[in-house]
Amino acid sequence: IDAYRRSALGESESVTISGASGTGKSLLAVEAGKYVISSDGILISGKFDQLQQGKPFSALASAFNQYCGILLQNCELAPSKQKLAHQINHVLGREAHHLAKLIPNLASMLGLESNSIIHDEGCTNAQKRLQYLLCRFVEVISSTFAAPVTLFLDDLQWADSASIAAVNQFLLAGSLTSQDTH
C-alpha cells in the first residue's frame, strides 16, 4: 500500500511478493488491488502460464486486452474510451496497429478492422518495437487519466524474456519520468 501511495505522488515503484505455492500471494495482491481501485487508481492484471512461455508478451497482452475490454463494454466509460483512443492514435500514430495485433480489444477501441491490420512479421526488431509500444501504451494510460497504473503479474516464474524486458522498460521509463518531475 505504501508503494502505491508513493506511485500516486509520481514515483515509479516495483513490489515483488514471493513465497511458496499456496501461501496467499495472489490473495494479498487482490486485496491490495481493491485499495488501488478504491483510490481511483488503474489496476491491470495478467497471469503468466507455463504453456505460454513461447508466446512473447502473453500475460501483458491479456492484461491490456482485459483493460480495453472493460472500457469497450462499460457505457459509462465511453468518454474515457474515446479519450484514450484519441491519445493512443496521437502518440502512437500508425504504429498503433502493431499493438492492435497483440491486443484485440485495442483494435476494436481504435476502430481497426482485423483485415486492415498489417502483418509484417519480417521485422527483426519486432519484440523491441512491441516493448517500446507497450511502454508508450502504459504511459498514455497513466497520463490520459492522471492516475497511477498498477500492473499485477501473477506467476512471474513462467514469464518469457520479452515480457521481463518490457516490464523492466516500464519501470525504467517510469523512474525517468518521475525524476524529470522533481
DODREN-69899 format. One line per field, with one value per atom (N, C-alpha, C): residue in one letter; atom name; x, z, y. Coordinates in steps of 0.1 Angstrom, whole numbers, padded with zeros to 4 digits. Layout:
! DODREN-69899
residu	[a,...]
atome	[CA,...]
east	[X,...]
up	[Z,...]
north	[Y,...]
***
This chain:
! DODREN-69899
residu	[i,i,i,d,d,d,a,a,a,y,y,y,r,r,r,r,r,r,s,s,s,a,a,a,l,l,l,g,g,g,e,e,e,s,s,s,e,e,e,s,s,s,v,v,v,t,t,t,i,i,i,s,s,s,g,g,g,a,a,a,s,s,s,g,g,g,t,t,t,g,g,g,k,k,k,s,s,s,l,l,l,l,l,l,a,a,a,v,v,v,e,e,e,a,a,a,g,g,g,k,k,k,y,y,y,v,v,v,i,i,i,s,s,s,s,s,s,d,d,d,g,g,g,i,i,i,l,l,l,i,i,i,s,s,s,g,g,g,k,k,k,f,f,f,d,d,d,q,q,q,l,l,l,q,q,q,q,q,q,g,g,g,k,k,k,p,p,p,f,f,f,s,s,s,a,a,a,l,l,l,a,a,a,s,s,s,a,a,a,f,f,f,n,n,n,q,q,q,y,y,y,c,c,c,g,g,g,i,i,i,l,l,l,l,l,l,q,q,q,n,n,n,c,c,c,e,e,e,l,l,l,a,a,a,p,p,p,s,s,s,k,k,k,q,q,q,k,k,k,l,l,l,a,a,a,h,h,h,q,q,q,i,i,i,n,n,n,h,h,h,v,v,v,l,l,l,g,g,g,r,r,r,e,e,e,a,a,a,h,h,h,h,h,h,l,l,l,a,a,a,k,k,k,l,l,l,i,i,i,p,p,p,n,n,n,l,l,l,a,a,a,s,s,s,m,m,m,l,l,l,g,g,g,l,l,l,e,e,e,s,s,s,n,n,n,s,s,s,i,i,i,i,i,i,h,h,h,d,d,d,e,e,e,g,g,g,c,c,c,t,t,t,n,n,n,a,a,a,q,q,q,k,k,k,r,r,r,l,l,l,q,q,q,y,y,y,l,l,l,l,l,l,c,c,c,r,r,r,f,f,f,v,v,v,e,e,e,v,v,v,i,i,i,s,s,s,s,s,s,t,t,t,f,f,f,a,a,a,a,a,a,p,p,p,v,v,v,t,t,t,l,l,l,f,f,f,l,l,l,d,d,d,d,d,d,l,l,l,q,q,q,w,w,w,a,a,a,d,d,d,s,s,s,a,a,a,s,s,s,i,i,i,a,a,a,a,a,a,v,v,v,n,n,n,q,q,q,f,f,f,l,l,l,l,l,l,a,a,a,g,g,g,s,s,s,l,l,l,t,t,t,s,s,s,q,q,q,d,d,d,t,t,t,h,h,h]
atome	[N,CA,C,N,CA,C,N,CA,C,N,CA,C,N,CA,C,N,CA,C,N,CA,C,N,CA,C,N,CA,C,N,CA,C,N,CA,C,N,CA,C,N,CA,C,N,CA,C,N,CA,C,N,CA,C,N,CA,C,N,CA,C,N,CA,C,N,CA,C,N,CA,C,N,CA,C,N,CA,C,N,CA,C,N,CA,C,N,CA,C,N,CA,C,N,CA,C,N,CA,C,N,CA,C,N,CA,C,N,CA,C,N,CA,C,N,CA,C,N,CA,C,N,CA,C,N,CA,C,N,CA,C,N,CA,C,N,CA,C,N,CA,C,N,CA,C,N,CA,C,N,CA,C,N,CA,C,N,CA,C,N,CA,C,N,CA,C,N,CA,C,N,CA,C,N,CA,C,N,CA,C,N,CA,C,N,CA,C,N,CA,C,N,CA,C,N,CA,C,N,CA,C,N,CA,C,N,CA,C,N,CA,C,N,CA,C,N,CA,C,N,CA,C,N,CA,C,N,CA,C,N,CA,C,N,CA,C,N,CA,C,N,CA,C,N,CA,C,N,CA,C,N,CA,C,N,CA,C,N,CA,C,N,CA,C,N,CA,C,N,CA,C,N,CA,C,N,CA,C,N,CA,C,N,CA,C,N,CA,C,N,CA,C,N,CA,C,N,CA,C,N,CA,C,N,CA,C,N,CA,C,N,CA,C,N,CA,C,N,CA,C,N,CA,C,N,CA,C,N,CA,C,N,CA,C,N,CA,C,N,CA,C,N,CA,C,N,CA,C,N,CA,C,N,CA,C,N,CA,C,N,CA,C,N,CA,C,N,CA,C,N,CA,C,N,CA,C,N,CA,C,N,CA,C,N,CA,C,N,CA,C,N,CA,C,N,CA,C,N,CA,C,N,CA,C,N,CA,C,N,CA,C,N,CA,C,N,CA,C,N,CA,C,N,CA,C,N,CA,C,N,CA,C,N,CA,C,N,CA,C,N,CA,C,N,CA,C,N,CA,C,N,CA,C,N,CA,C,N,CA,C,N,CA,C,N,CA,C,N,CA,C,N,CA,C,N,CA,C,N,CA,C,N,CA,C,N,CA,C,N,CA,C,N,CA,C,N,CA,C,N,CA,C,N,CA,C,N,CA,C,N,CA,C,N,CA,C,N,CA,C,N,CA,C,N,CA,C,N,CA,C,N,CA,C,N,CA,C,N,CA,C,N,CA,C,N,CA,C,N,CA,C,N,CA,C,N,CA,C,N,CA,C,N,CA,C,N,CA,C,N,CA,C,N,CA,C,N,CA,C,N,CA,C,N,CA,C,N,CA,C,N,CA,C,N,CA,C,N,CA,C,N,CA,C,N,CA,C,N,CA,C,N,CA,C,N,CA,C,N,CA,C,N,CA,C,N,CA,C,N,CA,C,N,CA,C]
east	[0008,0000,0009,0020,0029,0035,0038,0044,0034,0021,0010,0009,0009,0008,0020,0032,0043,0041,0036,0034,0023,0013,0003,0009,0021,0028,0038,0038,0047,0059,0061,0073,0070,0080,0078,0082,0073,0075,0074,0081,0080,0079,0070,0068,0068,0075,0075,0070,0060,0055,0060,0068,0074,0070,0071,0067,0064,0062,0059,0045,0043,0030,0019,0008,-0003,-0003,0006,0007,-0001,-0009,-0017,-0012,-0001,0004,-0006,-0013,-0023,-0034,-0038,-0049,-0044,-0032,-0026,-0026,-0023,-0023,-0037,-0047,-0061,-0065,-0062,-0066,-0060,-0047,-0040,-0047,-0051,-0058,-0071,-0078,-0090,-0087,-0076,-0072,-0069,-0062,-0059,-0071,-0081,-0094,-0101,-0102,-0109,-0103,-0090,-0083,-0082,-0091,-0092,-0080,-0073,-0061,-0066,-0057,-0060,-0053,-0060,-0055,-0056,-0044,-0044,-0037,-0043,-0036,-0035,-0025,-0023,-0016,-0017,-0011,-0003,0010,0018,0015,0017,0013,0025,0028,0040,0038,0026,0024,0024,0025,0025,0039,0049,0063,0068,0064,0069,0062,0052,0044,0047,0056,0060,0049,0050,0040,0026,0025,0011,0004,0010,0003,0000,0010,0008,-0003,-0003,-0014,-0027,-0028,-0041,-0045,-0036,-0039,-0044,-0038,-0042,-0054,-0056,-0068,-0080,-0078,-0089,-0092,-0082,-0085,-0092,-0088,-0095,-0109,-0111,-0124,-0134,-0129,-0137,-0141,-0132,-0136,-0146,-0145,-0154,-0168,-0169,-0182,-0190,-0183,-0190,-0194,-0207,-0212,-0208,-0207,-0203,-0189,-0181,-0167,-0164,-0175,-0174,-0165,-0167,-0158,-0144,-0141,-0127,-0122,-0130,-0125,-0122,-0130,-0128,-0115,-0114,-0102,-0089,-0089,-0078,-0075,-0085,-0083,-0077,-0081,-0076,-0061,-0058,-0044,-0035,-0040,-0032,-0029,-0039,-0037,-0027,-0028,-0020,-0005,-0003,0010,0017,0009,0015,0013,0003,0001,-0001,0005,0003,0009,0018,0024,0014,0003,-0008,-0012,-0012,-0016,-0008,0005,0013,0008,0004,-0002,-0016,-0023,-0037,-0036,-0025,-0023,-0022,-0016,-0013,-0025,-0033,-0044,-0056,-0064,-0076,-0086,-0088,-0098,-0093,-0080,-0074,-0078,-0077,-0081,-0096,-0104,-0118,-0120,-0112,-0113,-0109,-0099,-0093,-0101,-0110,-0118,-0110,-0100,-0093,-0099,-0101,-0107,-0095,-0098,-0087,-0081,-0089,-0083,-0075,-0076,-0068,-0055,-0053,-0041,-0030,-0019,-0008,0000,0003,0011,0024,0034,0047,0057,0055,0063,0078,0082,0096,0105,0100,0107,0116,0129,0139,0138,0133,0132,0118,0110,0096,0094,0101,0099,0103,0114,0119,0108,0103,0093,0080,0076,0065,0068,0080,0083,0082,0087,0086,0072,0064,0050,0041,0044,0038,0041,0053,0057,0050,0049,0042,0027,0022,0008,0005,0014,0012,0013,0023,0024,0012,0006,-0006,-0018,-0019,-0030,-0028,-0016,-0015,-0015,-0011,-0011,-0025,-0032,-0046,-0055,-0054,-0063,-0057,-0045,-0038,-0039,-0038,-0040,-0028,-0023,-0012,-0018,-0009,-0013,-0006,-0014,-0008,-0010,0002,0002,0005,-0004,-0002,0000,0012,0015,0017,0009,0009,0018,0024,0032,0043,0051,0062,0073,0073,0083,0082,0070,0067,0068,0073,0074,0084,0081,0091,0101,0112,0122,0118,0110,0105,0095,0087,0078,0086,0097,0105,0112,0117,0123,0113,0101,0091,0088,0086,0083,0095,0107,0119,0118,0114,0113,0102,0091,0080,0086,0094,0099,0110,0118,0128,0122,0113,0106,0099,0092,0085,0095,0106,0116,0122,0124,0130,0119,0107,0096,0095,0095,0094,0106,0118,0129,0128,0122,0120,0111,0101,0091,0096,0107,0112,0121]
up	[0000,0000,0000,0008,0008,-0006,-0013,-0027,-0036,-0035,-0043,-0039,-0027,-0023,-0029,-0029,-0035,-0050,-0056,-0071,-0074,-0065,-0067,-0066,-0060,-0059,-0071,-0080,-0092,-0092,-0082,-0082,-0090,-0095,-0101,-0091,-0089,-0078,-0084,-0078,-0081,-0068,-0067,-0055,-0059,-0053,-0055,-0043,-0045,-0034,-0037,-0028,-0030,-0019,-0022,-0011,-0018,-0010,-0015,-0021,-0030,-0036,-0025,-0027,-0018,-0005,-0004,0008,0008,-0003,-0003,-0010,-0019,-0025,-0034,-0042,-0051,-0044,-0033,-0025,-0019,-0014,-0009,-0020,-0032,-0044,-0047,-0046,-0049,-0039,-0026,-0016,-0018,-0022,-0025,-0037,-0046,-0058,-0055,-0045,-0040,-0035,-0028,-0024,-0035,-0045,-0057,-0064,-0066,-0073,-0064,-0051,-0042,-0042,-0045,-0045,-0059,-0068,-0082,-0090,-0087,-0095,-0106,-0115,-0125,-0122,-0121,-0119,-0131,-0136,-0147,-0143,-0146,-0141,-0152,-0152,-0161,-0154,-0160,-0154,-0164,-0160,-0169,-0168,-0178,-0179,-0184,-0178,-0182,-0197,-0201,-0215,-0225,-0221,-0229,-0230,-0225,-0224,-0238,-0248,-0261,-0269,-0262,-0268,-0261,-0267,-0260,-0256,-0245,-0240,-0237,-0235,-0234,-0222,-0210,-0199,-0200,-0206,-0208,-0217,-0228,-0238,-0232,-0224,-0218,-0208,-0201,-0191,-0198,-0209,-0216,-0224,-0229,-0236,-0227,-0215,-0205,-0201,-0200,-0196,-0208,-0220,-0232,-0233,-0230,-0230,-0220,-0208,-0198,-0203,-0209,-0215,-0226,-0234,-0245,-0240,-0230,-0225,-0216,-0209,-0199,-0206,-0208,-0214,-0206,-0193,-0185,-0188,-0193,-0196,-0210,-0218,-0232,-0234,-0226,-0228,-0225,-0215,-0212,-0224,-0229,-0241,-0253,-0255,-0267,-0264,-0252,-0248,-0250,-0245,-0246,-0260,-0268,-0282,-0290,-0287,-0293,-0289,-0277,-0272,-0278,-0279,-0285,-0299,-0307,-0321,-0322,-0313,-0313,-0310,-0300,-0295,-0304,-0307,-0315,-0330,-0334,-0348,-0355,-0367,-0375,-0368,-0358,-0351,-0342,-0339,-0330,-0336,-0349,-0354,-0349,-0346,-0341,-0327,-0319,-0306,-0308,-0318,-0321,-0324,-0330,-0333,-0321,-0311,-0298,-0288,-0290,-0281,-0289,-0291,-0300,-0296,-0283,-0279,-0281,-0282,-0286,-0301,-0309,-0323,-0324,-0316,-0316,-0311,-0301,-0295,-0305,-0313,-0323,-0336,-0337,-0349,-0361,-0357,-0367,-0370,-0382,-0386,-0387,-0384,-0384,-0398,-0409,-0422,-0426,-0418,-0421,-0413,-0404,-0396,-0405,-0406,-0414,-0406,-0412,-0406,-0413,-0408,-0414,-0404,-0404,-0395,-0398,-0409,-0412,-0404,-0396,-0388,-0378,-0379,-0370,-0356,-0355,-0342,-0336,-0340,-0337,-0322,-0314,-0300,-0293,-0298,-0293,-0296,-0308,-0311,-0302,-0300,-0291,-0277,-0272,-0259,-0258,-0268,-0268,-0269,-0277,-0279,-0266,-0260,-0247,-0237,-0236,-0227,-0229,-0242,-0246,-0242,-0244,-0241,-0226,-0218,-0203,-0200,-0206,-0204,-0208,-0219,-0224,-0214,-0210,-0200,-0188,-0182,-0169,-0171,-0182,-0184,-0188,-0196,-0200,-0188,-0179,-0167,-0155,-0155,-0144,-0131,-0133,-0122,-0123,-0112,-0113,-0118,-0127,-0132,-0124,-0119,-0111,-0120,-0123,-0131,-0123,-0121,-0113,-0122,-0121,-0129,-0120,-0122,-0114,-0121,-0113,-0118,-0127,-0122,-0129,-0133,-0125,-0128,-0142,-0148,-0162,-0172,-0169,-0178,-0189,-0201,-0212,-0211,-0217,-0216,-0222,-0232,-0238,-0229,-0221,-0211,-0200,-0195,-0185,-0189,-0202,-0207,-0208,-0212,-0213,-0199,-0189,-0175,-0170,-0173,-0169,-0176,-0189,-0196,-0190,-0186,-0179,-0167,-0159,-0146,-0149,-0159,-0162,-0167,-0176,-0182,-0170,-0161,-0150,-0141,-0138,-0129,-0136,-0149,-0156,-0156,-0158,-0158,-0144,-0133,-0120,-0116,-0121,-0119,-0126,-0138,-0146,-0139,-0131,-0125,-0112,-0106,-0093,-0096]
north	[-0012,0000,0013,0012,0024,0026,0016,0017,0024,0020,0026,0041,0044,0058,0066,0061,0068,0069,0059,0060,0070,0072,0082,0096,0097,0110,0112,0102,0103,0094,0087,0078,0065,0059,0045,0035,0026,0016,0002,-0008,-0022,-0029,-0038,-0046,-0061,-0069,-0083,-0091,-0099,-0108,-0122,-0127,-0140,-0150,-0162,-0172,-0185,-0195,-0209,-0209,-0219,-0220,-0223,-0216,-0218,-0210,-0200,-0192,-0179,-0177,-0165,-0153,-0154,-0143,-0136,-0144,-0138,-0131,-0137,-0131,-0118,-0117,-0105,-0094,-0098,-0089,-0084,-0093,-0090,-0079,-0082,-0072,-0059,-0058,-0046,-0039,-0047,-0042,-0035,-0040,-0034,-0019,-0018,-0005,0004,-0001,0007,0012,0004,0007,0017,0015,0024,0038,0039,0051,0058,0053,0058,0055,0045,0040,0031,0028,0018,0005,-0006,-0019,-0027,-0032,-0041,-0054,-0065,-0078,-0088,-0096,-0107,-0118,-0130,-0142,-0149,-0152,-0160,-0174,-0182,-0196,-0204,-0215,-0223,-0227,-0229,-0234,-0222,-0210,-0198,-0192,-0199,-0193,-0190,-0197,-0195,-0184,-0178,-0167,-0154,-0146,-0134,-0125,-0118,-0108,-0114,-0127,-0133,-0127,-0126,-0121,-0106,-0098,-0084,-0082,-0089,-0088,-0091,-0101,-0105,-0094,-0088,-0078,-0065,-0061,-0049,-0051,-0064,-0067,-0066,-0072,-0071,-0057,-0048,-0034,-0027,-0029,-0023,-0029,-0041,-0048,-0041,-0038,-0031,-0018,-0010,0003,0001,-0009,-0011,-0015,-0023,-0029,-0020,-0011,-0002,0011,0013,0025,0038,0037,0048,0053,0044,0047,0051,0053,0057,0070,0080,0092,0088,0080,0076,0068,0059,0051,0060,0070,0079,0087,0092,0100,0091,0079,0070,0067,0064,0061,0072,0084,0096,0098,0096,0098,0087,0075,0064,0067,0071,0075,0087,0096,0108,0104,0096,0093,0082,0072,0060,0061,0069,0070,0057,0055,0043,0031,0033,0022,0015,0021,0015,0002,0000,-0013,-0025,-0022,-0033,-0038,-0029,-0032,-0039,-0034,-0040,-0054,-0059,-0073,-0081,-0075,-0081,-0080,-0069,-0066,-0064,-0075,-0074,-0063,-0061,-0051,-0037,-0035,-0022,-0019,-0030,-0028,-0023,-0029,-0025,-0011,-0007,0006,0016,0013,0022,0022,0013,0012,0005,-0003,-0010,-0024,-0027,-0040,-0050,-0062,-0072,-0074,-0071,-0072,-0060,-0049,-0037,-0037,-0046,-0047,-0053,-0046,-0051,-0061,-0072,-0083,-0083,-0076,-0075,-0083,-0096,-0104,-0104,-0098,-0099,-0090,-0081,-0072,-0079,-0077,-0084,-0078,-0066,-0060,-0059,-0069,-0068,-0068,-0076,-0077,-0063,-0058,-0045,-0034,-0034,-0025,-0026,-0039,-0041,-0037,-0039,-0035,-0020,-0013,0002,0006,0000,0004,0001,-0010,-0014,-0003,0001,0011,0024,0028,0040,0039,0027,0025,0027,0022,0024,0039,0045,0060,0067,0064,0070,0068,0055,0052,0061,0061,0069,0084,0089,0103,0108,0100,0103,0104,0096,0096,0101,0106,0112,0103,0090,0080,0071,0066,0056,0043,0037,0024,0013,0004,-0007,-0020,-0026,-0038,-0050,-0059,-0071,-0082,-0088,-0100,-0112,-0122,-0134,-0145,-0153,-0164,-0160,-0150,-0144,-0154,-0165,-0175,-0181,-0180,-0185,-0175,-0163,-0152,-0154,-0150,-0151,-0139,-0140,-0129,-0116,-0116,-0104,-0097,-0104,-0098,-0092,-0099,-0093,-0081,-0081,-0069,-0057,-0060,-0049,-0044,-0052,-0048,-0039,-0044,-0036,-0022,-0022,-0009,0000,-0006,0002,0009,0001,0006,0017,0014,0024,0037,0036,0048,0055,0048,0054,0061,0055,0062,0074,0074,0085,0097,0093,0103,0109,0101,0107,0115,0112,0120,0134,0134,0146,0156,0150,0159,0165,0161,0166,0178]
***
